[in-house]
């Protein structure tokens, strides 16, 4: 369960549907306890992108003070009383995705021999590394004045946002149009950012970067454009949250607007300071979804559900299984391993995707393991992708050997489900891609055929031994405690 006083991460300002109290939700969390009426609430995200707004915090007097302090520091005359202030909300696309990086390189290692004549030498060793991680970035969604950042970076993770509506747009602020589609920015900005460092003089083979399951939202960020005509045209661009001066055009300097679609600068005359030659606005405006905060209750009987943070809940009253997201793959059942309860056992969740083996050359995905028609993905948080990959391979092979029974209730021994079925589908694809790359480095992600027929959520019993968790069925599957924040 998220703490309403915890302001780390992307926070969203909303109101409680029970008492109307002000709440702060974190985008990565879905359950919150209202500190005013103790209602357990759930954040419901729509399929369409959500638009947010970061409110401006700088008053006109603070704008003038910051400008004068800047001018004094740079030995320039202080501003006059005739300042024209334009308040702008500039749109930025924000993307959350799964990032896959394949990096190949040649390492030179010193080799020692037993022969005094041969001495030592160097040996070239080819190394290949595949990493999977969460990816989050922002990029400009429209035409920007020179000095306006092309991304707002980590600020999108700690500034409080509000669901965008015309009612909360501050007075005297203009909302700038969206001129770049999400798909365009994905291809021309996000993938370029993610591919940074892809080439190397020591690389060998093909280095690639892939983004899986990109999820978009939009952030309107405030800026102040200050213009003065005393003694020649002068312009300042200020950050609307901190008041920091981002750009200053001295008198008689050309004023410039950046065409983000063509990545070129447009000169403007001193007497024409309006933005022009902007990229053509999208012919089909982006349709935004509305986030909803609702009571966290069973969809069948209306019983209150537990307040802990998880992607899965089972109603204690009617045993209805409730997922926080609508699964794209049919979920057949929620089951657990059938063993005697041990006081040290913890039940860890795994997503088990059933596949058509005929689609995979008549065999299981991970060749060499037990005959299995399943790809099994850990549904709890793990630090290392390599640990996720190894555990997935082992559990995929062990599934046929498990005796399973349906789960009708979950208690504290059940580890929360951190990964929903749809996100797990993306990780399954990434793990299969990682596996087939070891056999064929030229294969691309589009060539990987992964179309699960159905999914199951399996809780498997593990117990702690020294630095590891060991499965309590066959005692063969392990993972390090350091890779699991339990």
N, C-alpha and C positions, 0 to 999 in steps of 0.2 A: 504494500500500500504506500502511495506517495504521501509525503508530508506537505501540508499546505504552506509551511514556512520555508520549504526548500526551494530556493530560487535559481538553482543551477539548471542549465539546459534551456531549451526553447520553451518559455512560459507563455501561457495564453490566459488572458483575463476574461472570465465569464461570470455569470450569476447563477446561484443555486435555484433550481426550479421549485424547491420546497419553501424557502423563506426569502429568496431574493438577495441573499447575502453575496458579497463579492468574493470570488474564488480565483485562485491561480492554479492552472493545470499545466503539467509538463507534457509536451507532445509525445514523448516516449512512454508515458504512463497513461493508464486508462481508467483507474479507479481512484476516487478521492473521498475523504470523509469531510463533510461540511463542518467547519469549526463553530458554526452558529447554531445549527439545528441537529447535528449528528446524523444527517442523512447520508447513506452510502450512495455515491453517484458514479455514473459511467460516462466516459467521453466516447461519442459515436462519430467516427470519421466517415465522410461521404466518399464515393468513388471518384467524383470530379475534384479537380484541384480546389483548394481552399485559399481564399485571399485574406491576408492579415494586414494590419496597419500598426506601425510604431509611431506613437504620438510625439509631436514636437514638444520640446521642453524648454526652449530658449525664448525669452521674452524680448520685445523690441529694445528695451533698455540694456539688456545683456548683450544683444547684437552690437549696439553702438559701443559699449564698453570694450568688447573683444576686438572690434575693429581698431579703436583708438589705441589700445594696448599693443596691437600688432604694428600700427603705423609708428608709434613712438619707439618701439624696439628696433625698427628698421630705419630710424632717422628720417621719417617722412612727415609731412604736415598732417595734423589731425583732421578728422572729417568735419565737414560743415553740417549745418542743420538740415540740409536738403538731401536726404537719402531716400531712395526709392527701394522698398523692400518687396520682393516677390517670394512668396512662400510656395514651395513645390513638394508634392508627394511623387517620388520617382519609383516606378515598379521594378522589382528584382525577382527573377525566378529563383526558387530554391528547390533543389533536388536531393532526395534521399534514395540511395541505391546500394546494391551489392557490387563491390569492385573486385574484379579478378585481374591479377597481374601475372604475366608469364615473363620471366627474365632468364636469359641464357648468357653465360659468360665463360671465359677461360681463366682459370687460376694457375699461377706458376708456383710450384712447390719444390722445395729443396729435397733432393734425394741423396741419401748417404749409402755407400756401398762398403762391403767388407774388404774389398781389394784396395791396397794402398796405391796401386797404379791408376785405378779408375777414379779414386777420390770421390768427390761429391759433384752433383750437377743439378739441373732443374728439369722438371717434368711438367708438361702442360696437361691440366685436368679440366675437362669440361663439366661445368656445373649448371644445373637447371633448377629454377625455383618457381613455384606457383603459390601465390598468396591470395587469400580472400579476406576482405574486410568490409566494414560498413563505410559508405562514402556519402559525404554531405558537403554541398557547395552552393554558392549563390552566384548569379550572373545578371548583368543588366538586361532588362526586358524592353528598353526603349532607347530613345535618342538622348544623349547626355551632354550637358554643357561641359566644356573643358575643365578638368579638375575634379569632376564628379567620378568617384571610384567605379570601376567596372564590376566590383563585387563588394559586399559588405562583410565578408569573411566570418570570423568567429562571433561577431556582434549579433548575428542572427541566432546565436545559441544562448545569449544571456540577456538580451533586451526583452522586456515584457511586450507582448503583442496583443492585439485585440482583433476579433473577427471583423473583417472589413464591411462597412455599410456607409451609406451617405450620411446617416445620422451622426456618426462619430467623427466625420471629417471636420477638423477644426476650421473655425472662421478664417476667411482670407487665405485659405490654402487652395491651390489648384492641383487637381489630380491629373498627372501626365498620362498620356495614352500608352497602351501596350503596342509596340511596333514589331516585336520579335516573338514568334511563336515558341512554345516550349520545345517542339521538335527541332526547330532551327537552332536554338541555343544548345540543345543536347548534342547535336552533331558538331557545332562550331565553337563551343565554349567548354562545356563540361567534359567532353571526351578529350579535349586538348589539355585541360587542367589535369585530368587523371592520368594522361600519358606522359606527364613530365618525367624526364629521366629514362625514357624508354630506350633510347639509343645510347650506345657506349662504344668506345674504341676497342674495348676488351670483349665485346659481345660476340656471340657466335650463334648462328641459327636465327630464328624469328622471335622477336620480342613483341608481345601483344598486350593490350589493355581492353577489357570488356566491362560494360556496365549492365547489370541485370536488374530487372524489376524497378526501373526508375519511377519514383513517386514525386509528383510536382506539387508545389504550392507557390503562392505569390506573396511577396512582402512589399508594401508601400512604405518607403523610407523618406523622412522629411529632410529637406534642404532649404536654405535661404539664399537667394540671389540678390545681392545689394548693389545698386548702381548709383553713381554720383557723376554729375556733369560739371562740377565746379573745377575750373582750371583744366578742363579736358576730361574725357570719359575715363572713369575708373570703375572696376567691378570686383566684387568679393563674392566668393562662394563659401558658405558656412554649413557645417554639419548641424542638422536640426535637433540632435539629441545632446551633443556635448558643447556646441557652439564653437568648435575648433574651425579655424580658417583653412580651407582646403586649397584655395587658389585665389590669386590676386593679379588682375590685369592693371598695369600702370597706365597712366594717361598716354594716349596715342599708340599704345600697343594694339595689334589686331585682336579682335574678339573671335574666339574659335568655338565651333560646335563640332562634336564628334559624331559622325554617322556610324553607329555601331554595326550596321548591317554590312557596310563596305569597309569598315575599319579605317576610315579616312577622315581628315579634318577639313572643315568648311570655314573659310575666312569670311568675316562680316565687316562692313564699314562701321565707322564710329557712330553714324546716325541711324544705324539699323541694328538694334540689339535684340530683336526677337529671334526665336529659333526658326530656322527655315531649312528647306531641302532635307526634311526628315524622311526616313524610310516610310514607305507606304504602310499605313495601318492595316492590320489583318482584315481581310474582307469578311471573315467569319469570326466575330468576337468570341473570346474564350468564355465558356460557361463555367461559373464557379459553383462549388458545392457549399453547403452550410453545415458547420459542425453543430452537434447537438449534445446537450448535457441532460441526461435522463436518470431516473432512479434505477439503481442496480438491482433488478428484480428478475425472477424467473419469468420467461416468456410464456410459460404454460399456465402456472397457477398464481403468479404474482407474489410469491414468497420472496422476502429479502435474501439476497445472495451474500456470501462472505465478502469482507472488505479487503482481503489480501489481493495483491497485484498478480494477475495470472491471465492467460488467454483462454482458460477453460474453467467452467464451474459446473457442478452437479447439484441440482436442487435437492435439499434434504427432505423436502415435503413430497415431491412427486418423481424424483430421480431423473428429471429432464436434463439433458446435456445442453449447456449454453456456451456457445463460442462468441468471443467478442468481435470476430470478423466472419463474414459469410464465406465458408470454404468454397473454393473453385472446383476442388475435387471432392466427390462424395466421401463422407466419413462414415465408414461402416460400423465402427464400434469403438468403445474405450475399454481396454482390457489391461490386466496385470498378470504377472507371473504367479503361478500357484505354488507357493512354498509355505512352510510354517513361519509365522511371524517371529522374527528375532529382534531383540530389543535394540540392536545396533543397526538394523536394516533401514535404509532409506529407499524410497521408490522414485527413481529418476524417469522422467518422461522422454519418450522417443516417438517421432513420427515414422510410421511404416507405410511406404508407398508400394502398392502392388503394381507390377509391370507385366507386359506381354512379352515373354521370353522369345517368341518368334520374331519380334521386332528387334531383338538383340542377337541375331545369328543363332537362335535356338538355345541360348544359354543365359545364365545369370550375368548381371552387369560386371561383377567383380570376379573374373575368371580365377579358378583355383580354389575358391571357397566351397562350402557345402552347397548343394543344389538349392537355390533360393530364388523365389520370384519377387523378392522384396528389396527395396533400397531404404535403409533405416537411418534417420537423421536425429541427432540429439536435439531435444526441444527445450533444453535448459542452457543457461549462459555458460560458454566456455571461452577462455582467453585466447587460445592458440588454434588457428585453422588446421594446422597439421594434426593437433590432438583431436579435433573434430573429425578429420578425414580418417585417421586410424581407428577411432572408436566406431565410426560409421561402417567401415569395412568389416570390423569384427562382429558388430551387432547384426549386420545384414546376413552374415553367414550363420549366426547363432539362432536366428528367429525360428527356423524349422525345428529346432530342438526344444523349444519352449512350450510348456503347457500353460495355457492362458485362460483366464476367467474374466467375465464382465465385471467392470467396476460400477458400483452403485452409489458410492460415497467416497469422498476424499478427506483426509485429516492431515495433521501436521507432518506425518511421515511421508506424505506425497510432496515432492519438490514442485513448486509452481511451474506452469508451462509458460516459458518466456517467449517462445517462438510459435507464432500462429501457423496454420496449415499452408497459407499462401506464401508466406516468407520462407517456410521450410521447403516448399517446392523449388524456390530459387536456389537454396543452398544444396538441395539434392542435385540439381543440374550442375552447379559449380563443382561438386565432389565427383560426379561422373566425368566431367570435363577434365578435372585434375588427373583422374585415373587413366583415361584414354590418351592423354598427352604423353604419358610415360611410354606408350607403345608407338605413337605416331605424332611427332612434334608438329607436323604440317596441318593437322586437323584444326578446323576453326569451329567456333561455338555453334554456328548455324548447322553444322553437320552432326551435332549430337542430338540423337533422337530420344527424348524423354517425355513420354506421355502416360502418366500414371492412370491406371484404371480406377483405383479407389485408394483411400487412406485409412489407417487405423492409428489411434493413439495408444501406445503401449507403455505401461509403467513397469520397469524392470528393477528388481531388488538388488542393491549393492550395499556392501558393508565396508567400513574403514579398516584398513590394515596398514599401519605405519604411514607412509607418504602417499598411499594409493587408496582408491575405491575399487573393490573387487566384486564381481557379480556373484550373487548368492545361489546361482543355479548350477553352473558347471565350474565356477572358480577359475575361469580362463580369461575373461575379459576384464581389463583394468584400465583406469585412467588416473593421472596424477591429481592429487588434491589441489595443487597450485593452479591447475587449469579450470577449476570449478569453484566459484565464490560461495560455497555452502559452508 
